[in-house]
Amino acid sequence: MSRRSGILEFAVLGLLRESPMHGYELRKRLNTSLGVFRAFSYGSLYPCLKTLVANGWLIEEPGNALEDARAASLAGRRAKIVYRLTAEGKEHFEELLAHTGPDAWEDEHFAARFAFFGQTSRDVRMRVLEGRRSRLEERLEKMRASLARTRERLDDYTLELQRHGMESVEREVRWLNELIESERSGRDLRRDATSQDTSGDTGGMSRDRGSSRTDPSDPTAK
């Protein structure tokens, strides 16, 4: 199984743990809630669903009989199938949630893992966040070293692209530091977000963060 298909299976199991869904509903949730899956199509989703059913992690059930029958007769299609997570599927998903190895730190897999942090225990969240931060710090050091070696040979646009990439990584590292601090202090991110929304000063935090942003080319920032 490829890494990409493994991420898709993980996301499908996680969404179906919340509630049973039609295939089309699943695709919409993957596209709207999990941005990493925007490029996925029916061509990859339905083979994934069939595999999960064959493994005993999902079962197929008829949808709302009256509603689906009307929709099928009007559109000339078969009634929709609803996919439901089995007890074995739930157990398998919980095993996947507990995984904190290097795969969980990579770009696409981390995005999928983070989308289900609400279903993940705090100690696992901490290990994944710290692993992701470590991975990005390694990447940032390599980018800085590469830029220092090649700066004189790059044109202005390529140099600006390199700086943009470094700034993106630095922003994510700062974000991860904030998340890790929140986890360590036991703060509830949802409660924090709600209190900010109702405080009347919605721009304070973003202004503070923006003012602390550093220029990676400024030697005093290191």
Secondary structure, 3 states (H helix, E strand, C coil): CCHHHHHHHHHHHHHHHHCCEEHHHHHHHHHHHCHHHCCCCHHHHHHHHHHHHHCCCEEEEECCHHHHHHHHHHHCCCCCEEEEECHHHHHHHHHHHCCCCHHHHCHHHHHHHHHCHHHCCHHHHHHHHHHHHHHHHHHHHHHHHHHHHHHHHCCHHHHHHHHHHHHHHHHHHHHHHHHHHHHHHCCCHHHHHHHHHHCCCCCHHHHHHHHCCCCCCCHHHC
